[in-house]
Every structure is written in C-alpha cells, then in structure tokens.
Amino acid sequence: MLLRAYLAVGVALSVGYFLTPDSPLRTLLLIAIAASSVGAVLLGVAVHRPARTLPWLLLAAGVACYATGDGVFYWPQLVEGRPPPGPGLADVLYLVMYPCLAIALVIVVRRQNPGGDRAALIDGTIVTVGAALLTWVFLIEPYLSQPGISGVQRVIAVGYPLGDVLVLAVMARIGGGRSARAAPLRILFAGFACLLAADAAFTWQSLRGTFHAGSWPDLLWIGFYLGIGGAALHPGMRLVDERLPPAAPRLSSGRVAVLLAVAALLIPVVITVKAAASAELAVFLTASCVLFVLVLVRLADVVEVLREVQRQRAEGRFQRLTEQVTDLLSICRRDGVVQYVTPSVESLLGVPPAAVLGRPLTDLVHPDDRDGVAVLLDTRDEAGLVGPVECRLRRADGRYVITETVGRAVDDADESGYLFTTRDITERKALEEQLTHRAFHDELTGLANRALLADRIHHALERRGTPYRHIALLIVDLDDFKTVNDSLGRVAGDALLRTTADRLRSCLRSADTAARLGGDEFAMLLEQLDDAAEAARIAERVLATVRRPLTVEGREIQPRASVGIALPDPDRLPDADELLRNADVAMHMAKRQGRNRYAYFAPSMHAGLMEKLDLAEDLRGAIERHELLAHYQPFVDLRDGAIVGAEALVRWPHPEKGLIPPDRFIGLAEETGLILPLGYEVLGAACRAAAGWPGEQRISVNLSPRQVQDPAVTLYVQQTLLHSGLPPHRLTLEITESLLSEDAEVAANRLAELKALGVRLAVDDFGTGYSSLSRLHAFPIDILKIPKPFVDGVAGGQEHSALARAILDLAQALGLQVVAEGIEDAAQARELRRLGCPIGQGFHFSRPVPEAAFATLLAKGSFALV
C-alpha cells in the first residue's frame, strides 16, 4: 500500500514537472521528487525495521546530497534563465552521493556473503572493467582532450564517470550472486540503471553542448529517485541484507555468452569503431569477431557433448545404484502394467526382473488387497504423489510378504505412468503387532490389561441392541496372596497368578473377556447374560475353580478369592470407570464379609466408601494439625495396687463428629498409610509425657505392622528417646502377634534393632494369632499380654481360666513378664493375682484418661484391692 501510494505521488509530481515551464515551481517540483525519495527511505526504515539500518541511511544520505545538488544546479537555469554554472558546490554534492551508494551496497554484499562469492566477484569485475573501458574511450578521454579545460574541471569530469563505474562495480557484484532475485534489489537496480544512463546521457550531451534542464535525461534521474524510494518501501526490504545459505555455484549459458562477449569482443569492437576510417583494419577486426563467434558456437557443441557424457555417466551410476538398493523401484503404465523393475525384485519376490516385466501389478498382489492397489492407481494428490498403501505380494514359493508402496505420477514425452518404491515391512508389521499386543495385554498372564478391558466395557455399554442389565463386571482378587508371595517368593507368586489366569479363562464364554488389572486383581467382563443371577452362577464357578489345590515350588496350596459383581444401571448409561469402581467396592465388601465369597454392588456400598474417603481426608488433616491426643490407661501391680506405668492409647476429638473411637480410624490409617505419621505422633507425645512422671513408671506404646516394616523406625525411636529425655528401659513397644508370622525375617531384624536401643518389647493379644512357640522363642520378646477374651472367664472356674493359666505357665518357662488386659471387676483381679499374674489393666482400675487426669492418678499412687 505504501509503495503504490509513493509511486502514484512520484508519477504525479513527474508529470507536473515536465508540464510546467521553466520557473521556480519547476525547480521545486524536481526537489520535491528527490526529497520524497529521501522521505520514502526513512519511512521504510521506520515501518519495516530492517536488522541493519545503516545501508538504507547511507542511501538516504546520498540521495539527499544529490537532491540538494539538483537544487543548486537547476535553480539558476529554471529561475534566472542562466546557463548551467561551472564546477562548484553542486558538483561536490553530486559526487558525495556515489561513495554513499557504493558503501551501502558493499555492506549488503558483506552481510549476505560473509565468506565471499568468488564467482560473482569475477563476473562483476569483468563487467566493470568493460564498462570502465567504454567510459574512458567514449566519455572521459574525449572530454579531457578538449582545449581550455582547467584542472578542477578535469577532476570533476573524471569523478562522475568513475562514480558511475564504482556503483556499477558493486551492482555487478550483487547482480552476479543469488541475492539479485530479491524484489527490493531489483527495484534498486532499476533505479541505479536509470542513474547510470542519465549520467551517460548528460556527459554525452555536455560534450556536444546540447544539454538543457527539463530534457529527457531528467526522466532517468526521476526514475533513479523513484527506484530508491520504492525499494525502501517494499516489505521485503528488511531481508535485503539477510545472510544467504550456502549453495553450489551456477553458470547458465546466457551468462557465459555475456561474459565471454564482454571479455573477448569488447576491445575489438571499440577498436573497430575508433578505426572506422581504416577499411583494412576494420576488415581484420570484423573477421576476428566472426571467428570468435564461431568458436563460441563450437564451444557450445563441446559443452553439449560433455553434458551427454555426464548424463551417460549418471545413468551408469544410477544403474549401479539400483543394483545395490534393497527397496524395489518399479515403473508402471497407467493401466498398471510393469515396465521396469530394479534387480532387488529377486530378493523381494524370488523371481528375476524379466518374470515381472509386462505383467499387471495386480497379478502379484494378494486377492484381498487388489482393491487397495486399484485405488492406489486411481488416486493421487495435487503434487502427483500416490500412496502409501500396504499390500501382500506373492513370492515365487507361494508365500506372501507384507509391503508398503509409495509413488509418484510420471508424465513426460516418453512415458506416462507411475514410479513406485516398494519396501518389505513384514518384520515391522510383526513388531507392531507384538507391541500392540503388549500395549493391551498383561505380559505375565497374557490376559487383557486395564486399558483393553475399559475399551471393551465402553463398547459393550454402547451396544444399543443389548440391554445394559445383560452385562456384568466381576472383580476377582486372591485372598492372602501376599502371604504366598512373601513366604514362597516372587517366582511362586507369579506361578500362582499364571495359574489363576488359566483358570479364569476356563470359566469364560465366547463373548466374555478376562483381564488382569494389576497385582493379584483380575476382572471378567460378562456379556449376553440371560439374567443377573447368571453372573452369580459364574462367580460361584470362578470361586470353585480358583480354590482347587495346586502345587507351587514343591508345596501344595489352596488359593481362594473374593469376587465383586457390578451390574450397569438399566436407567442410564454409565461409563467404564464407574463400573470398574463399583465392582471393586463390591469385592472389598466380600473380603470384609469373610473372604472366599462374592458380593453384588449396592449404592449403599458407594455411600460407605465415600464416607470412608471423607473420614480419611479428615484424619490426614487432624494429623497435620496435631489434633490427635494420647490418653493413658494405668498398669497396676496386682499384689499391692501400685501404679507401675501406663499404656498410651490414641483418641481423636473430631470438631464436628465428636470423639471418634479408635476402631473407626486405626484400620483406616493402616489402609491409607497414615498409620506411620499417626503412630510416630503418639510415640512422641507419650515419651514426652512419661519423661515428666515421678519414679520409674513405664510407658507402653503400640507399634503397627507398617511401622515395624518401616526401615526408619529404629532411628525414629532413638531420636524420640533422645529429644524427650526418657530412658530407653522405661519404654515398651507393643506389637501384634500376627506380625510374627506375616514377615518373620523382617520382623526379627527390626525387633532386634529396637531391642538394641534398650527398650522392652511386648506381644499384644497373645494367643489370638497364629504364631508358634518356635517363632515366639526366636524373637527378643520381654512381655506377653493376656487378651481380654481370656480374662473375661478367668473367675468362672478352672475350665474358663485354663488359657490364662497356660499363658502364665508359658511365660514363666520362657522367663517373660505377663500383663493381663481388660480386667472388668474385682473377682477377675483376685483370680489373676492368685494365678500369679503380676500386672493388670482394665476398666476395673481406670479408663484411658488424658495426661492431666493421669497425673492425678499418679499423685494418688495406687488403687485399693478388694
């Protein structure tokens, strides 16, 4: 838009200039045209913001000097009617422009080709030397030979042609390179060409005394101004001095002809013109030029021969290349008939090239893939590209290979058809199928994985022809799999998982899908069920099949499983994730109901799960805010009623739900992993409290199985004792009996580390678990705690107190101390004292109380025994 506006204004001012008679207005119009060129350059720099503004500013400065010179030169002629003045300020201003233009162009050259362009430099030099010769012979020398020329006039007379030659040299340098194709440079060259032509015309007319202001050379100078301004306003001006990428040099025939003509014929032509009076010399020179032209023609023939040799060499190289290439290259006609194939067809199809030539391409293609090949021959894009298409090609031995073919339509004078490239992708397709199978199947069992199962559930739910109630999802989870994995090893665990997968496959119907979701959790998608009860029948079959005994690592085991069943809501369309979640909730409900059974999902289960999740989130916040409290239940010496210590029991005063009992959140903390921060919080609070008690009262703190498995538990206990100031012998850590059998090796190592700190270890609820006497003897235990169920009947006679007496006798034999839990009345306390139990705790003495209330009990000192 700016360029068009500028050119329109320039043309309008030019028309006004030539239509206006000699007057000050005419001079002002010429100055306005020149000034508009300067303004256009400055506007282009401001609008387009080139990376380097210096070349354009130099152009603007040169044009400004030239325009000022025009004003000084034309004013006396057009205003005062005087002839052009002699050498003076105008000439100085004119001459300043030439180095400005040359320097600007040199900067552009240096920016475009930092390493130089030798070919373009030589070509430009040839043209420049020729132009300099012509300038000297026809312009400079005739002017200098005139009589009465002063020294200043001679300098100025030589300065103009030399300035033109300087600008021409740089123009030829750029014009010989690749950058000359840029639109702004073409406009700039047109302007410079107008300048050179105007200067030549001015000099020629000045030699003959015919130049006057307003003549046709002024039109060339106006073209120079408009060319400079137009180049600056072109949007591509910002890229004029952009660095050019490296490229191979090119030499066209036209360019060769011009350069050879300039180099070889210029001097003979000049001599011929200058010696036109001598007929003999003119004949010789003319003959010389004719002979040279004939040599040029012959040279062109030699170049053509060389090109033909080069083409034949290229064809030879192509032939050798095609013999080595592994892909099959072929040329087919429009009707698909094979015209050419490379020798690689023998390695691909096992047949020689001659066996394929002249045959339709579809004869080689598997019958099921021929339609695709037909589409390949009939379809191509705007660029003439065809394919890619995959098809199977028949080998000579009857086998098929999977290939991928791409091509291009070929249309030339000799042939019209297709050029195809065919590659054997049999191994790649096999690898893709293998990777796809791995992406959607479990590697251990070969069953579908969660992603594939979710996709099949999604498609099963979307089948409108089958009601949703005829679909069911079963989640199957092995019971006590961790025990097998930990006791017999991971190899045995993997064998059990593979066997379970095989057994689930045996329970599938043709429309069903079995999947492994991870760990020991499996899923079964049942479709086309007759009714909801059929899902239960399949679940019973699964349970019966899974619990068949099997031998793993030389040991016979009888696995069991829990199954959750989820049916889609018939009134709405659920998604796969919801159905999976519901079946998982039902499976966990089956485990809570006793395992080795199945359970249907009910909405109430989800409500309970959400309540459980909310409670877990509240528990997490309560631990972070240190809202959990430690209450203390005293240990009482059953001989004299003295308080000898206490057990720390955690309590959770919820700000909205009130006091939440431990049986509601301890198990939840175990499941979510919050038992670690919770247990360490209680341990720290209990040790700090016990450190302030008078005497040697001991504090007992429960240690969860998760804490025992934590590698940092020993360090944490040590740091807690150190920071609280509690002596290690006053701390007792209670563990559950089940821990002794779940992970015996880890438990033994961890308990040994804790025992080395100097603390005491107690087994809580002894006799309710599954530990054997040999395991008990292998652990560094100090105390056995008789559980409440054994204490409840201790006062009912010898039969009811037998278990309590057995634990007391066992403890005496192993040298262990005994503590009886859950003493509810005085009769139980008396009978335990009679049986020899030294320590007891229970509601008969005191409920768990806060730290301040326990301090009051300590101040009291003892309980009365009745």
Summary of the structure (lengths in Angstrom):
residues: 866
radius of gyration: 52.0
end to end distance: 112.7
largest distance: 159.9
contacts: 2693
relative contact order: 0.04
helix: 59%
strand: 16%
